[in-house]
């Protein structure tokens, strides 16, 4: 049987049984920290990581949505705590790590996801708005990783997954500041992967396209004809739908798992094929 066969040669390759595939997706015993866990991609990631067995430290500035995510995980018999913190600040990231270590004693996974999308062309963009966006989307990730690194190193390694975007790969005329932060995250990810590979700490990004989040709904609600705008953009996607938060959470859980133990310094694009198109 193919599932049981072993090929011979200079480099013998054993084909594992199908029942063994995906074993690393069991995250039992691991502790995962997810920023921006109150809604959208962060919520989807937190739920998916908990489903795989991780204890999840949910971090968000919004206490109400944060509590809902924690309640959902616990209601599904998962382990989770909530940490209300502003991860655009050093103090917020320090509190995040302090609480995670006080509760669980370790951090194996960081999903650095918190971010904001702000529309505006360069000539119309206020300097303070540019700074606000970069403080959360880019500097906040840097600060969180800086606080988590010693804890992961002490534990013998870990996985950091950064939410970037397809707009770190291609351009949108109305989102230059956002795209700049996401491109910066992709570049930083590669540098960190090279620097901390010897410590068995992996760094990767997920790059979603449009995701069904409250922010996407707000965008369409702002359009003169929300339903027409939604139909028009959905039709551009080969899969004819937007990603769900769980779609992105699946990629995060994979990168967090032992199945991805030799994957570092790269991007997982979760875009329903939109970047595969020419027109």
HELIX and SHEET records of a PDB file:
HELIX    1   1 UNK A    2  UNK A    4  5                                   3    
HELIX    2   2 UNK A   18  UNK A   20  5                                   3    
HELIX    3   3 UNK A   23  UNK A   25  5                                   3    
HELIX    4   4 UNK A   40  UNK A   51  1                                  12    
HELIX    5   5 UNK A   63  UNK A   75  1                                  13    
HELIX    6   6 UNK A   90  UNK A  104  1                                  15    
HELIX    7   7 UNK A  122  UNK A  124  5                                   3    
HELIX    8   8 UNK A  127  UNK A  134  1                                   8    
HELIX    9   9 UNK A  135  UNK A  139  3                                   5    
HELIX   10  10 UNK A  140  UNK A  155  1                                  16    
HELIX   11  11 UNK A  166  UNK A  168  5                                   3    
HELIX   12  12 UNK A  176  UNK A  196  1                                  21    
HELIX   13  13 UNK A  197  UNK A  199  5                                   3    
HELIX   14  14 UNK A  214  UNK A  221  1                                   8    
HELIX   15  15 UNK A  226  UNK A  234  1                                   9    
HELIX   16  16 UNK A  245  UNK A  256  1                                  12    
HELIX   17  17 UNK A  258  UNK A  260  5                                   3    
HELIX   18  18 UNK A  274  UNK A  276  5                                   3    
SHEET    1   A 2 UNK A   6  UNK A   7  0                                        
SHEET    2   A 2 UNK A  13  UNK A  14 -1                                        
SHEET    1   B 7 UNK A  80  UNK A  84  0                                        
SHEET    2   B 7 UNK A  55  UNK A  60  1                                        
SHEET    3   B 7 UNK A  31  UNK A  35  1                                        
SHEET    4   B 7 UNK A 109  UNK A 112  1                                        
SHEET    5   B 7 UNK A 158  UNK A 163  1                                        
SHEET    6   B 7 UNK A 201  UNK A 208  1                                        
SHEET    7   B 7 UNK A 266  UNK A 270  1                                        
END                                                                             
